[in-house]
Amino acid sequence: MSDILGIIGGSGLYEMEGMKNVRQVAVGTPFGSPSDVLTVGEIEGRTLAFLPRHGRGHRFSPSQINYRANIYAMKKIGAGAIVSISAVGSMKERIRPGDIVVVDQFFDQTRFRPNTFFSDGVAGHIAFADPVCPDLSGVAYTAARKVVRRVHRGGTYLCMEGPAFSTRAESGIYRKWGVDVIGMTNMPEAKLAREAEICYATLALATDYDCWHETQEDVSIDAILDVLRRNVENSKRIVREIAARLPLSGRCRCGEALKYAIITDRRKIPPAARKRLSLLIGRYL
């Protein structure tokens, strides 16, 4: 991991007391513009780069987010690790609204999102059996436990397309599948981070019980925003703890995820593809 920690989440997270040398950085990418400019600053001896996933003012719905540009921008500024802070619905009774789940698996139910950097002349196949970085998620869990009483280690995040919430039938089926939380944003984000050889972990903040719970009100935007507003300060404290605890190097293999992934004959890779992906695959060509 490099000393730059990327944070993808709500736009209020970067307003952290004590952050120094704060600046706005606009990053261009071959895949278009990221959701917004990055806010970069120093805290706890580490450089942090914040990106509001939906843009300031929440301008982009989950399906409209340019995930490739967001991850590429993080790679371009030198982020070696990304922590995603995401609102989710709970699919288990034991995961209460306000709890945090440090997920370790994803189930991708999205349909309309570009989900790989490898296309147009370059084929690559990453290993994705374990989609989060064990080192980073361990640090995130420890940090969250310092701040929030109810934190769950491990769990499956089902990523739905949205932007509408689940029907009761869908929610019931997802429950039978055994998933732990449901959200709309962490795929293909996690997959692209692995393709970019960036460590990735998710702090999933449970805001509701989706619509499956018989004794709780159905999920609503008002309820979600209320829980998120109440937990902004907790999220800032967790980010500070992660920044202080994260080592500069780890035992994970995220940084060499592409070592054997590119199967295209190097002589057949088009010049345009070489240029577009040079930041990601240049050392393997």
C-alpha positions, 0 to 999 in steps of 0.5 A: 500500500502507498501512503495515500488512502482513498475514501469513497463515500458521502461528500461530508466526510472530507470536512474533518477537523485537523486535516492539513494542506487541504486542496482540491484536485481535478483528475482527468482520465481516459474513461471520462470525468470522475464523480467530482474533484478529489479533496486531498489533505493530510491527517494522522501522518497520512495523505487522504484523498476523498471522492464523493461517489455521487458528486457534491449535491448527490447528482448521480444515481448509482447506475450513472456513476462513472466507476471506471473514472473514479477508480482510475482517478484514485490510481492516478493520484497514487492511492494504494488503498480505498475504503468505501463507506456505503449505506446499505439495507440489512437483510439479517435481523441481527444487523440493526440500523446503525450497525456497521458491517465490514463485508468480505463478499459481493454478489453482483446483480447490476446489469447496465454498468461498464464493469472492467477496464479490459476491452477494445483489444485487451483481455484480462481476467483477475482473481476475484474469489476474495474481493476485499483486501484482508489487510485493509478490511482488518484495519477497518474492522479494528478502527470501527470497533474503536468508534462504534459498539456494534460492528460485524466482521464479514458478510455478503453485500448484494449489489442491486441495480437500482435506483428503486428499492427492492420489491417485497418479492425480491427482498424475500428471495435475497434473504433466502440467498443468505446475503447480509446487506443490500446496496447499489454502489459497491459493484463494479467499484470493488472489481475495478479496484482489484483490476487497478491493483488497489487494496479495497475494503467496505464499511457498510452502514446499515440504515434500514431493514429493506422491506422484508421486516414485518415490524419495521417501516419500509425503507425510505430516503428520509429514514436513510438520510436521517441515519447517515446524518447521525453517523457522519461524525462516527465515519470521520472518526473511523477514517481517522483511526484507519489513517493512523493504523494502516501500515505502509505495506502489507502481506496482501497480493492486491498490488500484483493482481494483474501479474498473470491476468492479461492473456492478450498477446502483447504484440496484438494490443492496439496502440490506443489500448496501450495508451489508455491502460498504460497507468494500469498495465504498463509494467506488464507490457 
